[in-house]
C-alpha cells in the first residue's frame, strides 16, 4: 500500500482534472452550498453533527475576501433555515489575513457577530506556521470584544503547541486538536509519527484536565483509543468533548464511534476551490489516496 500511495501522489500533477474530480466525490460535498446542506442533512439523520467549510485559502485580492465573507454568511443562514446541527469553519487567509490584518479581522468579526445572532459557532482554522501568532491574536481580540461563540485549532506536531494550549485553557477556549497537515521545518515541528501521537495525547490530557471543550480530530486508531481511555478515566460526559473526522474518511470507524455513544462531527468541504483542496489532501495524506483508490477500483 505505501508504494501505491507514493505513486499516486507522484503522478497526481499529471492526472486530468476530471479524474481528480471523480476521486474527490468521496470527500467533497460538491461545488454549491446546496451540496453541503444535502450532506449535512444526511449526516444529521445518522446522528452526527457537521461543520461546513467553504473551500479556499490564501486569498490575494481584497475584493475576493468580500465574496468569501458573503459565502460564509450564506452558510450560516442556510444552517438556520434548514435546522441543521452544523457549525462553520473558516480560514483567516481566505478573509484577508495576509493582505491586511485589520481587513481580515473585520471580515472575521462580521461573521462571528452574525453567527452569534443566529445562535451558531465558528471554528477558526489553523493554517501554516507563518499564520499561527496572527490567528491566535485574532481569536483573543474576538474574546476581548465579548464573543464566546468561537474557538481555535491546535496542531499537535508543532513544538509550540503545549505552550499555546496551556495559555488557551486558562480562558476555557474551545479547542479542535489535530495532528497538523502542513510541511513544516523540523526546527519547529515534530516529524516522526510516534512523536506526533505522543504529543497529541499529552495535549489532550492538558485540555481535558483543564475542563475545556475539545474536538478530538483524528482518524488514527491509536489516538482514538487513547482518547477513549482518557474519557473513561476522567469519567467525562459528552458535554466535554466530541470526535471529529473528515467527510469520506474511515466511515466504518466513524459509525462505531457514534454507536459507542460519543458525539461525532464531520467536516464538510464544498465550493469552487475543490481542486486545490483535493490535490493537497491527496499529497499530504497518503492513506486518503488509498481510500479513494479503493473507491475507484474496488466495487
FENFENCOR-V689840 format. One record per pair of residues at least 4 apart in sequence whose C-alpha atoms are under 8 Angstrom apart, sorted by sequence separation. I is the first residue (numbers start at 1). GAP is how many residues later the second one is. D is the distance in Angstrom with one decimal. If there is no record, write none. Layout:
# FENFENCOR-V689840
i->I gap->GAP d->D
i->I gap->GAP d->D
This chain:
# FENFENCOR-V689840
i->1 gap->4 d->6.1
i->2 gap->4 d->6.1
i->3 gap->4 d->6.2
i->4 gap->4 d->6.2
i->5 gap->4 d->6.4
i->6 gap->4 d->6.1
i->7 gap->4 d->6.2
i->8 gap->4 d->5.9
i->11 gap->4 d->6.6
i->15 gap->4 d->6.7
i->16 gap->4 d->6.5
i->17 gap->4 d->6.1
i->18 gap->4 d->6.5
i->19 gap->4 d->6.4
i->20 gap->4 d->6.0
i->21 gap->4 d->6.4
i->24 gap->4 d->5.7
i->25 gap->4 d->6.8
i->31 gap->4 d->6.8
i->32 gap->4 d->7.0
i->33 gap->4 d->6.3
i->34 gap->4 d->6.1
i->35 gap->4 d->6.4
i->36 gap->4 d->6.1
i->37 gap->4 d->6.1
i->38 gap->4 d->6.4
i->39 gap->4 d->6.3
i->40 gap->4 d->6.1
i->41 gap->4 d->6.2
i->42 gap->4 d->6.6
i->43 gap->4 d->6.6
i->44 gap->4 d->4.9
i->60 gap->4 d->7.7
i->61 gap->4 d->6.8
i->62 gap->4 d->6.9
i->63 gap->4 d->7.0
i->64 gap->4 d->6.4
i->65 gap->4 d->6.1
i->66 gap->4 d->6.3
i->67 gap->4 d->6.1
i->68 gap->4 d->6.3
i->69 gap->4 d->6.2
i->70 gap->4 d->6.2
i->71 gap->4 d->6.5
i->72 gap->4 d->6.5
i->73 gap->4 d->6.4
i->74 gap->4 d->6.1
i->75 gap->4 d->6.1
i->76 gap->4 d->6.4
i->77 gap->4 d->6.1
i->78 gap->4 d->5.9
i->79 gap->4 d->5.8
i->80 gap->4 d->6.6
i->90 gap->4 d->7.6
i->91 gap->4 d->7.1
i->92 gap->4 d->6.6
i->93 gap->4 d->4.6
i->96 gap->4 d->6.0
i->97 gap->4 d->4.8
i->99 gap->4 d->7.6
i->100 gap->4 d->6.3
i->101 gap->4 d->6.1
i->102 gap->4 d->6.1
i->103 gap->4 d->6.2
i->104 gap->4 d->6.1
i->105 gap->4 d->5.9
i->106 gap->4 d->6.2
i->107 gap->4 d->6.5
i->108 gap->4 d->6.2
i->109 gap->4 d->5.9
i->110 gap->4 d->6.3
i->111 gap->4 d->6.1
i->112 gap->4 d->6.1
i->113 gap->4 d->6.3
i->114 gap->4 d->6.3
i->115 gap->4 d->6.0
i->116 gap->4 d->5.7
i->127 gap->4 d->6.3
i->128 gap->4 d->7.0
i->131 gap->4 d->5.9
i->132 gap->4 d->6.3
i->133 gap->4 d->6.1
i->134 gap->4 d->6.2
i->135 gap->4 d->6.3
i->136 gap->4 d->6.2
i->137 gap->4 d->6.2
i->138 gap->4 d->6.3
i->139 gap->4 d->6.4
i->140 gap->4 d->6.1
i->141 gap->4 d->6.1
i->142 gap->4 d->6.5
i->143 gap->4 d->5.0
i->157 gap->4 d->7.7
i->160 gap->4 d->6.4
i->161 gap->4 d->5.9
i->162 gap->4 d->6.1
i->163 gap->4 d->6.3
i->164 gap->4 d->6.1
i->165 gap->4 d->6.0
i->166 gap->4 d->6.8
i->167 gap->4 d->7.6
i->168 gap->4 d->6.7
i->169 gap->4 d->5.4
i->184 gap->4 d->7.0
i->185 gap->4 d->6.0
i->186 gap->4 d->6.1
i->191 gap->4 d->7.3
i->192 gap->4 d->6.4
i->193 gap->4 d->6.3
i->194 gap->4 d->6.0
i->195 gap->4 d->6.2
i->196 gap->4 d->6.0
i->197 gap->4 d->6.4
i->198 gap->4 d->6.2
i->199 gap->4 d->6.1
i->200 gap->4 d->6.1
i->201 gap->4 d->6.1
i->202 gap->4 d->6.5
i->203 gap->4 d->6.3
i->204 gap->4 d->6.1
i->205 gap->4 d->6.0
i->206 gap->4 d->6.1
i->207 gap->4 d->6.4
i->208 gap->4 d->6.1
i->219 gap->4 d->7.9
i->220 gap->4 d->6.1
i->221 gap->4 d->5.9
i->222 gap->4 d->6.1
i->223 gap->4 d->5.9
i->224 gap->4 d->6.2
i->225 gap->4 d->6.3
i->226 gap->4 d->6.4
i->227 gap->4 d->6.2
i->228 gap->4 d->6.2
i->229 gap->4 d->6.0
i->230 gap->4 d->6.1
i->231 gap->4 d->5.9
i->232 gap->4 d->6.6
i->236 gap->4 d->6.6
i->237 gap->4 d->7.9
i->238 gap->4 d->7.0
i->245 gap->4 d->7.1
i->250 gap->4 d->6.1
i->251 gap->4 d->6.2
i->252 gap->4 d->6.3
i->253 gap->4 d->6.3
i->254 gap->4 d->6.5
i->255 gap->4 d->6.1
i->256 gap->4 d->6.0
i->257 gap->4 d->6.8
i->258 gap->4 d->5.2
i->270 gap->4 d->6.6
i->273 gap->4 d->6.6
i->274 gap->4 d->5.9
i->275 gap->4 d->6.2
i->276 gap->4 d->6.1
i->277 gap->4 d->6.1
i->278 gap->4 d->6.2
i->279 gap->4 d->6.2
i->280 gap->4 d->6.0
i->281 gap->4 d->5.7
i->282 gap->4 d->6.2
i->285 gap->4 d->6.7
i->286 gap->4 d->6.5
i->287 gap->4 d->6.4
i->288 gap->4 d->6.2
i->289 gap->4 d->6.0
i->290 gap->4 d->6.2
i->291 gap->4 d->6.3
i->292 gap->4 d->6.4
i->293 gap->4 d->6.2
i->294 gap->4 d->5.0
i->295 gap->4 d->7.0
i->15 gap->5 d->6.8
i->25 gap->5 d->7.3
i->30 gap->5 d->5.3
i->43 gap->5 d->5.2
i->44 gap->5 d->5.8
i->59 gap->5 d->7.0
i->79 gap->5 d->5.1
i->92 gap->5 d->5.5
i->93 gap->5 d->5.9
i->96 gap->5 d->6.9
i->97 gap->5 d->7.7
i->99 gap->5 d->7.8
i->115 gap->5 d->4.8
i->116 gap->5 d->7.0
i->126 gap->5 d->7.6
i->127 gap->5 d->7.0
i->142 gap->5 d->5.5
i->143 gap->5 d->6.1
i->156 gap->5 d->6.3
i->168 gap->5 d->5.5
i->184 gap->5 d->6.1
i->186 gap->5 d->6.3
i->190 gap->5 d->6.3
i->191 gap->5 d->7.1
i->207 gap->5 d->5.6
i->208 gap->5 d->7.5
i->218 gap->5 d->7.0
i->219 gap->5 d->7.3
i->231 gap->5 d->5.3
i->257 gap->5 d->5.9
i->258 gap->5 d->6.3
i->269 gap->5 d->7.9
i->293 gap->5 d->7.9
i->294 gap->5 d->7.9
i->29 gap->6 d->5.6
i->30 gap->6 d->6.9
i->43 gap->6 d->6.8
i->44 gap->6 d->7.4
i->59 gap->6 d->6.8
i->79 gap->6 d->7.6
i->97 gap->6 d->7.0
i->98 gap->6 d->7.9
i->115 gap->6 d->6.1
i->126 gap->6 d->6.7
i->142 gap->6 d->7.9
i->155 gap->6 d->6.7
i->190 gap->6 d->6.0
i->207 gap->6 d->7.6
i->208 gap->6 d->7.5
i->218 gap->6 d->7.0
i->257 gap->6 d->7.9
i->258 gap->6 d->6.3
i->282 gap->6 d->6.2
i->283 gap->6 d->7.9
i->29 gap->7 d->5.4
i->43 gap->7 d->7.2
i->79 gap->7 d->6.6
i->96 gap->7 d->6.0
i->97 gap->7 d->4.5
i->115 gap->7 d->7.0
i->154 gap->7 d->6.6
i->207 gap->7 d->7.1
i->257 gap->7 d->7.3
i->281 gap->7 d->7.5
i->282 gap->7 d->5.4
i->79 gap->8 d->7.7
i->95 gap->8 d->7.6
i->96 gap->8 d->4.4
i->97 gap->8 d->7.4
i->40 gap->9 d->7.7
i->95 gap->9 d->5.0
i->112 gap->9 d->7.6
i->126 gap->9 d->7.1
i->245 gap->9 d->7.5
i->29 gap->10 d->6.5
i->40 gap->10 d->5.9
i->95 gap->10 d->8.0
i->112 gap->10 d->6.5
i->154 gap->10 d->8.0
i->204 gap->10 d->8.0
i->254 gap->10 d->7.7
i->76 gap->11 d->7.6
i->93 gap->11 d->7.4
i->96 gap->11 d->7.9
i->124 gap->11 d->7.8
i->139 gap->11 d->7.8
i->154 gap->11 d->7.5
i->216 gap->11 d->7.8
i->40 gap->12 d->7.9
i->76 gap->12 d->7.2
i->92 gap->12 d->6.6
i->95 gap->12 d->6.1
i->139 gap->12 d->7.3
i->75 gap->13 d->7.6
i->95 gap->13 d->6.8
i->139 gap->13 d->7.3
i->124 gap->15 d->7.7
i->36 gap->16 d->6.8
i->72 gap->16 d->7.8
i->92 gap->16 d->7.5
i->136 gap->16 d->7.6
i->54 gap->17 d->7.5
i->179 gap->17 d->6.8
i->54 gap->18 d->6.8
i->179 gap->18 d->7.7
i->243 gap->19 d->7.4
i->245 gap->19 d->7.6
i->247 gap->19 d->5.8
i->242 gap->20 d->6.8
i->243 gap->20 d->6.2
i->244 gap->20 d->5.5
i->245 gap->20 d->6.5
i->246 gap->20 d->5.5
i->247 gap->20 d->5.7
i->152 gap->21 d->7.6
i->154 gap->21 d->6.8
i->156 gap->21 d->7.0
i->179 gap->21 d->6.8
i->242 gap->21 d->4.9
i->243 gap->21 d->4.6
i->244 gap->21 d->4.7
i->245 gap->21 d->5.0
i->246 gap->21 d->4.9
i->247 gap->21 d->5.7
i->151 gap->22 d->6.2
i->152 gap->22 d->6.7
i->153 gap->22 d->5.6
i->154 gap->22 d->6.2
i->155 gap->22 d->6.2
i->156 gap->22 d->6.0
i->157 gap->22 d->5.7
i->158 gap->22 d->7.9
i->178 gap->22 d->7.5
i->201 gap->22 d->7.0
i->241 gap->22 d->7.5
i->242 gap->22 d->5.4
i->243 gap->22 d->6.2
i->244 gap->22 d->5.7
i->245 gap->22 d->6.3
i->246 gap->22 d->7.0
i->247 gap->22 d->7.7
i->52 gap->23 d->7.5
i->151 gap->23 d->4.7
i->152 gap->23 d->5.3
i->153 gap->23 d->4.6
i->154 gap->23 d->5.1
i->155 gap->23 d->5.1
i->156 gap->23 d->4.7
i->157 gap->23 d->6.0
i->177 gap->23 d->7.6
i->200 gap->23 d->7.8
i->204 gap->23 d->7.6
i->242 gap->23 d->7.0
i->244 gap->23 d->7.4
i->150 gap->24 d->7.3
i->151 gap->24 d->5.8
i->152 gap->24 d->6.2
i->153 gap->24 d->5.9
i->154 gap->24 d->6.4
i->155 gap->24 d->5.1
i->156 gap->24 d->6.3
i->238 gap->24 d->6.5
i->151 gap->25 d->7.6
i->153 gap->25 d->7.3
i->155 gap->25 d->4.7
i->197 gap->25 d->7.9
i->201 gap->25 d->7.1
i->205 gap->25 d->7.4
i->216 gap->25 d->7.2
i->218 gap->25 d->7.6
i->238 gap->25 d->6.6
i->68 gap->26 d->6.9
i->69 gap->26 d->6.8
i->124 gap->26 d->7.0
i->126 gap->26 d->7.1
i->197 gap->26 d->6.8
i->201 gap->26 d->7.3
i->213 gap->26 d->7.7
i->214 gap->26 d->6.8
i->215 gap->26 d->5.9
i->216 gap->26 d->6.0
i->217 gap->26 d->5.9
i->218 gap->26 d->6.5
i->219 gap->26 d->6.4
i->68 gap->27 d->6.8
i->122 gap->27 d->6.5
i->123 gap->27 d->5.6
i->124 gap->27 d->6.0
i->125 gap->27 d->6.1
i->126 gap->27 d->5.4
i->177 gap->27 d->7.5
i->213 gap->27 d->4.9
i->214 gap->27 d->4.8
i->215 gap->27 d->5.0
i->216 gap->27 d->4.6
i->217 gap->27 d->4.4
i->218 gap->27 d->6.2
i->121 gap->28 d->4.8
i->122 gap->28 d->4.9
i->123 gap->28 d->5.2
i->124 gap->28 d->4.9
i->125 gap->28 d->5.5
i->126 gap->28 d->6.9
i->160 gap->28 d->7.5
i->212 gap->28 d->7.1
i->213 gap->28 d->5.4
i->214 gap->28 d->6.5
i->215 gap->28 d->5.6
i->216 gap->28 d->5.7
i->217 gap->28 d->5.9
i->65 gap->29 d->6.3
i->66 gap->29 d->7.6
i->120 gap->29 d->6.8
i->121 gap->29 d->5.5
i->122 gap->29 d->6.9
i->123 gap->29 d->5.9
i->124 gap->29 d->6.7
i->126 gap->29 d->7.6
i->159 gap->29 d->5.5
i->211 gap->29 d->7.3
i->215 gap->29 d->6.1
i->65 gap->30 d->4.9
i->123 gap->30 d->7.6
i->158 gap->30 d->6.0
i->159 gap->30 d->5.3
i->219 gap->30 d->7.6
i->65 gap->31 d->6.0
i->116 gap->31 d->7.7
i->158 gap->31 d->4.3
i->159 gap->31 d->6.7
i->219 gap->31 d->6.8
i->90 gap->32 d->7.2
i->92 gap->32 d->7.1
i->157 gap->32 d->5.3
i->158 gap->32 d->6.2
i->208 gap->32 d->7.9
i->87 gap->33 d->6.1
i->88 gap->33 d->6.6
i->89 gap->33 d->5.6
i->90 gap->33 d->6.3
i->91 gap->33 d->6.2
i->92 gap->33 d->7.3
i->101 gap->33 d->8.0
i->105 gap->33 d->6.4
i->109 gap->33 d->7.0
i->116 gap->33 d->6.3
i->157 gap->33 d->4.9
i->52 gap->34 d->6.8
i->57 gap->34 d->6.3
i->59 gap->34 d->6.0
i->62 gap->34 d->6.5
i->87 gap->34 d->5.4
i->88 gap->34 d->4.9
i->89 gap->34 d->4.6
i->90 gap->34 d->5.4
i->91 gap->34 d->5.1
i->113 gap->34 d->7.6
i->115 gap->34 d->7.6
i->157 gap->34 d->7.2
i->50 gap->35 d->6.3
i->51 gap->35 d->5.1
i->52 gap->35 d->6.4
i->53 gap->35 d->6.1
i->54 gap->35 d->7.7
i->56 gap->35 d->7.9
i->57 gap->35 d->7.7
i->58 gap->35 d->4.6
i->59 gap->35 d->5.0
i->61 gap->35 d->7.8
i->87 gap->35 d->6.1
i->88 gap->35 d->6.2
i->89 gap->35 d->6.0
i->90 gap->35 d->5.8
i->91 gap->35 d->7.0
i->112 gap->35 d->7.5
i->49 gap->36 d->5.5
i->50 gap->36 d->4.4
i->51 gap->36 d->4.8
i->52 gap->36 d->4.9
i->53 gap->36 d->5.2
i->54 gap->36 d->7.4
i->57 gap->36 d->5.3
i->58 gap->36 d->5.4
i->59 gap->36 d->7.1
i->60 gap->36 d->7.4
i->87 gap->36 d->7.7
i->89 gap->36 d->6.5
i->91 gap->36 d->7.2
i->49 gap->37 d->5.8
i->50 gap->37 d->6.5
i->51 gap->37 d->5.1
i->52 gap->37 d->6.2
i->53 gap->37 d->6.6
i->57 gap->37 d->4.3
i->59 gap->37 d->6.2
i->62 gap->37 d->7.1
i->112 gap->37 d->7.2
i->175 gap->37 d->7.5
i->177 gap->37 d->6.9
i->51 gap->38 d->6.4
i->56 gap->38 d->6.0
i->58 gap->38 d->7.5
i->60 gap->38 d->7.6
i->61 gap->38 d->7.4
i->69 gap->38 d->6.5
i->73 gap->38 d->6.3
i->76 gap->38 d->7.9
i->80 gap->38 d->7.0
i->112 gap->38 d->7.3
i->157 gap->38 d->7.9
i->165 gap->38 d->7.1
i->169 gap->38 d->6.5
i->172 gap->38 d->7.9
i->174 gap->38 d->6.1
i->175 gap->38 d->6.5
i->176 gap->38 d->5.6
i->177 gap->38 d->6.0
i->178 gap->38 d->7.0
i->179 gap->38 d->8.0
i->59 gap->39 d->7.7
i->60 gap->39 d->6.5
i->69 gap->39 d->7.9
i->72 gap->39 d->7.3
i->76 gap->39 d->6.5
i->157 gap->39 d->5.1
i->172 gap->39 d->7.3
i->173 gap->39 d->6.1
i->174 gap->39 d->5.0
i->175 gap->39 d->4.9
i->176 gap->39 d->4.3
i->177 gap->39 d->5.5
i->178 gap->39 d->5.0
i->179 gap->39 d->7.3
i->249 gap->39 d->7.1
i->44 gap->40 d->7.2
i->58 gap->40 d->7.0
i->59 gap->40 d->7.8
i->156 gap->40 d->6.2
i->166 gap->40 d->7.3
i->170 gap->40 d->7.7
i->172 gap->40 d->5.1
i->173 gap->40 d->7.2
i->174 gap->40 d->5.9
i->175 gap->40 d->6.2
i->176 gap->40 d->6.3
i->177 gap->40 d->5.7
i->178 gap->40 d->6.2
i->37 gap->41 d->7.5
i->44 gap->41 d->6.5
i->66 gap->41 d->7.7
i->73 gap->41 d->7.4
i->77 gap->41 d->7.8
i->156 gap->41 d->7.8
i->162 gap->41 d->6.3
i->165 gap->41 d->7.6
i->166 gap->41 d->8.0
i->169 gap->41 d->6.2
i->172 gap->41 d->7.6
i->174 gap->41 d->7.9
i->176 gap->41 d->6.6
i->33 gap->42 d->7.0
i->37 gap->42 d->7.5
i->65 gap->42 d->7.9
i->69 gap->42 d->7.1
i->76 gap->42 d->7.6
i->157 gap->42 d->7.2
i->161 gap->42 d->7.8
i->165 gap->42 d->7.2
i->169 gap->42 d->7.8
i->249 gap->42 d->7.4
i->41 gap->43 d->6.5
i->92 gap->43 d->6.9
i->156 gap->43 d->6.0
i->157 gap->43 d->7.6
i->169 gap->43 d->6.0
i->40 gap->44 d->7.0
i->76 gap->44 d->7.6
i->156 gap->44 d->5.0
i->37 gap->45 d->7.9
i->40 gap->45 d->7.8
i->40 gap->46 d->7.2
i->156 gap->47 d->7.3
i->128 gap->54 d->5.9
i->127 gap->55 d->7.6
i->129 gap->55 d->7.2
i->128 gap->56 d->7.6
i->182 gap->102 d->7.7
i->181 gap->103 d->6.5
i->48 gap->210 d->7.4
i->47 gap->211 d->7.4
i->49 gap->214 d->7.6
i->51 gap->214 d->6.8
i->53 gap->214 d->6.9
i->55 gap->214 d->6.1
i->48 gap->215 d->7.0
i->49 gap->215 d->6.1
i->50 gap->215 d->5.0
i->51 gap->215 d->6.2
i->52 gap->215 d->6.1
i->53 gap->215 d->5.8
i->54 gap->215 d->6.1
i->55 gap->215 d->5.8
i->56 gap->215 d->8.0
i->48 gap->216 d->5.5
i->49 gap->216 d->4.4
i->50 gap->216 d->4.8
i->51 gap->216 d->4.8
i->52 gap->216 d->4.9
i->53 gap->216 d->4.7
i->54 gap->216 d->5.5
i->55 gap->216 d->5.4
i->48 gap->217 d->5.8
i->49 gap->217 d->6.3
i->50 gap->217 d->5.9
i->51 gap->217 d->5.9
i->52 gap->217 d->6.2
i->53 gap->217 d->6.3
i->54 gap->217 d->5.6
i->55 gap->217 d->7.2
i->56 gap->217 d->5.6
i->48 gap->218 d->7.1
i->50 gap->218 d->6.8
i->52 gap->218 d->7.7
i->55 gap->218 d->5.4
i->27 gap->219 d->7.3
i->28 gap->219 d->7.1
i->55 gap->219 d->6.5
i->27 gap->220 d->4.8
i->28 gap->220 d->8.0
i->26 gap->221 d->7.5
i->27 gap->221 d->4.5
i->56 gap->221 d->7.7
i->26 gap->222 d->5.2
i->27 gap->222 d->7.2
i->55 gap->222 d->7.2
i->43 gap->223 d->7.9
i->40 gap->228 d->7.4
i->39 gap->229 d->7.5
i->36 gap->232 d->6.5
i->36 gap->233 d->7.4
i->36 gap->234 d->6.2
i->35 gap->235 d->7.3
i->33 gap->237 d->7.1
i->32 gap->238 d->6.7
i->33 gap->238 d->7.3
i->29 gap->239 d->6.3
i->30 gap->239 d->7.9
i->31 gap->239 d->5.4
i->32 gap->239 d->5.8
i->28 gap->240 d->6.9
i->29 gap->240 d->6.1
i->30 gap->240 d->5.1
i->31 gap->240 d->4.1
i->32 gap->240 d->7.7
i->27 gap->241 d->7.8
i->28 gap->241 d->5.4
i->29 gap->241 d->5.2
i->30 gap->241 d->6.4
i->31 gap->241 d->5.2
i->27 gap->242 d->7.6
i->28 gap->242 d->5.7
i->31 gap->243 d->7.3
i->30 gap->244 d->7.8
i->28 gap->246 d->7.1
i->24 gap->250 d->8.0
i->21 gap->254 d->7.3
i->24 gap->254 d->6.1
i->20 gap->255 d->7.5
i->17 gap->258 d->7.5
i->20 gap->258 d->7.6
i->20 gap->259 d->7.8
i->26 gap->266 d->6.9
i->12 gap->267 d->7.3
i->24 gap->268 d->7.7
i->23 gap->269 d->5.8
i->26 gap->269 d->7.8
i->23 gap->270 d->7.6
i->12 gap->271 d->8.0
i->23 gap->272 d->7.7
i->9 gap->273 d->6.5
i->23 gap->273 d->7.1
i->9 gap->274 d->5.1
i->9 gap->277 d->7.4
i->6 gap->280 d->7.0
i->9 gap->280 d->7.6
i->5 gap->281 d->5.2
i->8 gap->281 d->6.8
i->5 gap->282 d->7.1
i->2 gap->284 d->7.6
i->5 gap->284 d->5.9
i->5 gap->285 d->6.1
i->4 gap->286 d->7.6
i->1 gap->289 d->7.3
